[in-house]
Amino acid sequence: MLRIRKNGSHFMASVVLTARLNSHREHEGFLLISRDVSDERKFRNLLEVAPDGVVVTDQGVSSLW
């Protein structure tokens, strides 16, 4: 979900919305928790476009990761 910070900038967030109940199990309101997932999303996108392997050559020795 796209959210807006107090300074007006936008960020991607994971949002959890839960009903808040009192001791008599009556509805009192809602609890909303937002967690910034912008960096996680950016790194996930980088992994999707990254090559499947990397070849490193140093002094005639090749390694494949």
C-alpha positions in Angstrom: 0.0 0.0 0.0 1.3 3.5 -0.8 1.4 5.7 2.3 2.3 9.4 2.8 4.8 10.6 5.5 4.2 13.7 7.5 6.7 15.5 5.3 4.6 14.7 2.2 6.9 12.0 0.7 5.5 8.7 -0.4 6.6 5.2 0.7 5.5 1.6 0.2 4.1 0.1 3.4 2.9 -3.2 4.8 -0.3 -2.4 6.6 -2.2 -4.4 9.3 -5.7 -3.3 10.3 -7.3 -4.9 13.4 -10.5 -4.2 15.3 -10.0 -3.0 18.8 -12.4 -4.6 21.4 -12.9 -3.6 25.1 -13.1 -6.1 28.0 -16.8 -6.8 27.2 -15.8 -7.7 23.6 -17.5 -4.6 22.2 -16.0 -2.8 19.3 -14.1 0.4 20.4 -12.2 1.3 17.2 -9.4 0.1 15.0 -5.6 -0.3 15.3 -3.6 0.3 12.2 0.1 -0.5 12.0 2.2 0.6 8.9 5.7 -0.7 8.3 7.9 0.9 5.6 8.9 -1.8 3.1 10.5 0.4 0.5 14.0 -1.0 0.9 12.8 -4.6 0.9 10.8 -4.0 -2.3 13.8 -2.2 -3.9 16.2 -5.2 -3.1 13.6 -7.7 -4.2 13.4 -5.9 -7.6 17.2 -5.9 -7.8 17.3 -9.7 -7.2 14.7 -10.3 -9.9 16.8 -8.5 -12.6 20.2 -9.8 -11.3 22.0 -12.5 -13.3 21.8 -16.1 -12.2 25.5 -16.4 -11.6 28.7 -14.4 -11.4 32.1 -15.5 -12.8 35.2 -14.0 -11.1 38.6 -14.5 -12.7 41.8 -13.8 -10.7 45.3 -14.8 -12.0 43.9 -17.5 -14.2 41.6 -19.1 -11.6 37.9 -18.9 -12.3 35.2 -19.2 -9.7 31.4 -19.5 -10.4 28.9 -18.3 -7.8 
